[in-house]
Amino acid sequence: MPTESDLNRRDPALDDRIAVAVQDVSVQYRVPHEQVSGIKEFAIRWAKRQLKYEKFWALRQISFSVHRGEIFGVIGRNGSGKSTLLKVIARVLIPTEGRVVIRGQVSPLLELGAGFHPELTGRENIYFNSAILGRTRQEVDALLPEIIEFAEIGDFIDAPLRTYSTGMAARLGFAVATAVRPEVLLVDEVLSVGDAAFQKKCLDRMYSFQDEGTTVIIVSHSMATIETFCDQALWLERGHMKALGKVDEVVRQYVQSAPQEGATFALPEMLAVAPAASQDETPPPPAETPPPPPPAAVVAAVSAQPLPGKTPDYVSLPRSEAFYSASGIFNVQHGAVSFWLKFGKDGPPGIAILFHSDDSRYVVYTVQDASDPSRPTRQLTARAGGNRRVIDTFYGDARFPEATITLDDAEFPLGEWRLVCLTWSGYPEGQARLYLGTRLAAEFNYDRRHDNHFRLPVQIAVGIRPSEWIGELIQAEDGTLIELHPGNTHHISATAQELADVRLYRRILGPDDLQALLAEPPG
Amino acid sequence: MRSPSPEVYDSNRRRHPIVEEMAALIRYKELVRQSVARAIKTRYKRSALGVVWTMLNPLLTTLVLTLVFSTYFRGTIANFPIYVLSGLTAWNFFSSVTHAAMSDMLMSGMLLGRIYMPKSIFAVSATGVGLVNLAISFGVLLVISLILGSGLHWSLLVTPLAALLLAVFSLGLGLLLATAAVYFADMLPVYDVLLLIWMYATPIIYSIDIIPTPIRSIFLLNPMYYFVEIFRAPIHSGTVPPWDVWAIAAAWAAGMFLLGAWVFTSRSNDYAYRI
């Protein structure tokens, strides 16, 4: 990344290595002192010379440049100017001061399917949405088969959009927006759409665009998203540049500055235990404003469960849907977690986190198998990556070290208990094994590249997570806050699953141990 | 793959707003086409009666007005139903285009705030939709005038020119109103009231001849008088209005279009901040 003085020397409009150049950009909004919305009011105030505007700088002196093929992250709290910056790059806002130079076609992935009309068919909507993106009819004719295939719409393509599920509409929106590789892709918190399998497809497409030279600019509240994808990052605060540079460094500074009020609203929500009835296929669009902070008393009550009873061999984690303090019971070098799992007969299998060491070094979760929605098959996934993120199935990408097994009705009948066990050996390199009963269902390696080398997690989450997962908390053993994100991209559907007899071992389990466990199924 | 020379956008190097907007409209002509097609399709998609709905309102209005006023205006206006219906057809085009230019722009605020597109697209496609509906209404109008025995005349050949002038005028006013609507939230309801008054101030259900001479010159200040006249005369009386009526209509159309285009484009950078 060139320094500012480099920028001044070289005209970015002439340098074809730079895809996006933002030079001393400021954006000023004029906010009326009082809301003058009507003609009558305007006339009265104008006559009285009472029209006063408050000038408000949404962005002040922003300078950076992004090279071709780079993935650039923009972080900051609500109201820090992130969205305004995206609008400036999307050419929607002309900056009040400064200059923006963009090389090539910009495709905003802001609001998927923003121009969809419910009465028109999928096909007609493809043509309309493509026209919004500036494509010609001939181009769309050629792209049509590929868009339909990618969106997995099938015969629905000639049905009105109002008959589509939210997921189908989102898939169609993504397929249209990315049908042609843009030079610059703008992503604003929209990647958590659709099911796990589709999210993987979206990711693969984004990566292949990047390989071909597309520049991606991502705005997100989720540090996990930013760290996963970005090379460089910009931290905005109240419209000013707070930090710019390598993503690790910027995120570290941002996280360390996490204000106390951030913690108060995120914590109680994530420990809420009542499963909500919502079974939405996709999460609601991310809200611009955070939920109101709860009363302080609630915050005080939030803490990990006290250490459960120990036996020489294992720790039993009695209640699901809770955090447990991990100190003394969690071993990153070699250990195992075992539990009994049952899928209920009614209700669709949702996404559920079954076990989660808080920095996500070790995670087990279930999702519905998306490949065939008509058949209620489920997938069980185990991950050993230390990448600190798990809840977004969005990250269910093969780039992360994880193994997935399909649970069909023959192997895992509805309404029956099955023993599941994840073992791990070695750190930061080693093996993870996933057992179903005594059968070794999957084996994969711990991948140190995804490890953040934090000290051991101090908390472990067990159980089927509440239907709305809001935020994530990671604390070091001495109590310092490592990471807290009030993420709104984390979403778990209500689930029809049960857990029983969760045990955490400080050693690896073998087939004999599993045989012994199988002897005492939950009553 | 590197494309040979990608288009470079530079926020500092922009052309005159009107030139910029024209170039963008040409580049986004497919969006104009799609917007028009979408509005037409969604209007007729789920209705079995389809086209009838376009004409039902003016037809019913004509029926009522004929029943109520035919005795009153007897002698002054020959073939009163055709007189009213042709005038209403022109008026409905004008009112729907100007209204839609405003409301479409306001309703698309979310889209405008997120993705770049020429902002005049809403007024332009509203005019396109109006023209399609006008063509349909005009066909129905011809059928009715055949049934009612007023016949078809060679003078009808000038109707496309009349429609064109009216469309240019409506587009210009639509752009002007859309600009105002961005700044004033109550512009839309205010305009609806104005439209109603304006309609009765325009000789549509009555003839300009019944206006007393002293105040007739005030009525002649109304541009819609000329547009209704050049649209109505060929079909109603089979005559082509004199050249000075055409000249005044053309002047109004050109003037309103230039004013609308100038005001709209000079403010268009401001819209994303406001909507």
HADDOCK unambig.tbl for C-alpha pairs under 7 A between the chains (distance, minus, plus):
assign (segid A and resid 13 and name CA) (segid B and resid 8 and name CA) 6.91 0.50 0.50
assign (segid A and resid 29 and name CA) (segid B and resid 273 and name CA) 6.81 0.50 0.50
assign (segid A and resid 37 and name CA) (segid B and resid 184 and name CA) 5.39 0.50 0.50
assign (segid A and resid 37 and name CA) (segid B and resid 185 and name CA) 5.47 0.50 0.50
assign (segid A and resid 38 and name CA) (segid B and resid 184 and name CA) 5.21 0.50 0.50
assign (segid A and resid 38 and name CA) (segid B and resid 185 and name CA) 5.78 0.50 0.50
assign (segid A and resid 38 and name CA) (segid B and resid 186 and name CA) 5.42 0.50 0.50
assign (segid A and resid 39 and name CA) (segid B and resid 184 and name CA) 5.84 0.50 0.50
assign (segid A and resid 39 and name CA) (segid B and resid 186 and name CA) 6.80 0.50 0.50
assign (segid A and resid 87 and name CA) (segid B and resid 114 and name CA) 6.42 0.50 0.50
assign (segid A and resid 90 and name CA) (segid B and resid 115 and name CA) 6.35 0.50 0.50
assign (segid A and resid 90 and name CA) (segid B and resid 116 and name CA) 6.46 0.50 0.50
assign (segid A and resid 91 and name CA) (segid B and resid 116 and name CA) 5.79 0.50 0.50
assign (segid A and resid 92 and name CA) (segid B and resid 113 and name CA) 6.18 0.50 0.50
assign (segid A and resid 92 and name CA) (segid B and resid 114 and name CA) 6.49 0.50 0.50
assign (segid A and resid 92 and name CA) (segid B and resid 115 and name CA) 6.08 0.50 0.50
assign (segid A and resid 92 and name CA) (segid B and resid 116 and name CA) 5.12 0.50 0.50
assign (segid A and resid 92 and name CA) (segid B and resid 272 and name CA) 6.51 0.50 0.50
assign (segid A and resid 93 and name CA) (segid B and resid 269 and name CA) 6.94 0.50 0.50
assign (segid A and resid 93 and name CA) (segid B and resid 272 and name CA) 6.16 0.50 0.50
assign (segid A and resid 94 and name CA) (segid B and resid 11 and name CA) 6.70 0.50 0.50
assign (segid A and resid 94 and name CA) (segid B and resid 269 and name CA) 6.41 0.50 0.50
assign (segid A and resid 99 and name CA) (segid B and resid 11 and name CA) 5.57 0.50 0.50
assign (segid A and resid 99 and name CA) (segid B and resid 12 and name CA) 5.86 0.50 0.50
assign (segid A and resid 100 and name CA) (segid B and resid 10 and name CA) 5.77 0.50 0.50
assign (segid A and resid 100 and name CA) (segid B and resid 11 and name CA) 5.24 0.50 0.50
assign (segid A and resid 101 and name CA) (segid B and resid 8 and name CA) 6.95 0.50 0.50
assign (segid A and resid 101 and name CA) (segid B and resid 9 and name CA) 5.49 0.50 0.50
assign (segid A and resid 101 and name CA) (segid B and resid 10 and name CA) 4.42 0.50 0.50
assign (segid A and resid 101 and name CA) (segid B and resid 11 and name CA) 6.44 0.50 0.50
assign (segid A and resid 102 and name CA) (segid B and resid 8 and name CA) 5.65 0.50 0.50
assign (segid A and resid 102 and name CA) (segid B and resid 9 and name CA) 5.02 0.50 0.50
assign (segid A and resid 102 and name CA) (segid B and resid 10 and name CA) 6.53 0.50 0.50
assign (segid A and resid 103 and name CA) (segid B and resid 6 and name CA) 6.17 0.50 0.50
assign (segid A and resid 103 and name CA) (segid B and resid 7 and name CA) 6.11 0.50 0.50
assign (segid A and resid 103 and name CA) (segid B and resid 8 and name CA) 4.50 0.50 0.50
assign (segid A and resid 103 and name CA) (segid B and resid 9 and name CA) 6.37 0.50 0.50
assign (segid A and resid 104 and name CA) (segid B and resid 6 and name CA) 4.61 0.50 0.50
assign (segid A and resid 104 and name CA) (segid B and resid 7 and name CA) 4.87 0.50 0.50
assign (segid A and resid 104 and name CA) (segid B and resid 8 and name CA) 5.73 0.50 0.50
assign (segid A and resid 108 and name CA) (segid B and resid 115 and name CA) 6.66 0.50 0.50
assign (segid A and resid 110 and name CA) (segid B and resid 114 and name CA) 6.75 0.50 0.50
assign (segid A and resid 114 and name CA) (segid B and resid 111 and name CA) 6.54 0.50 0.50
assign (segid A and resid 119 and name CA) (segid B and resid 42 and name CA) 6.35 0.50 0.50
assign (segid A and resid 120 and name CA) (segid B and resid 42 and name CA) 6.91 0.50 0.50
assign (segid A and resid 128 and name CA) (segid B and resid 31 and name CA) 6.88 0.50 0.50
assign (segid A and resid 128 and name CA) (segid B and resid 34 and name CA) 5.63 0.50 0.50
assign (segid A and resid 131 and name CA) (segid B and resid 30 and name CA) 5.77 0.50 0.50
assign (segid A and resid 131 and name CA) (segid B and resid 31 and name CA) 4.60 0.50 0.50
assign (segid A and resid 132 and name CA) (segid B and resid 31 and name CA) 5.97 0.50 0.50
assign (segid A and resid 134 and name CA) (segid B and resid 28 and name CA) 5.75 0.50 0.50
assign (segid A and resid 136 and name CA) (segid B and resid 30 and name CA) 5.86 0.50 0.50
assign (segid A and resid 137 and name CA) (segid B and resid 30 and name CA) 6.66 0.50 0.50
assign (segid A and resid 212 and name CA) (segid B and resid 1 and name CA) 6.05 0.50 0.50
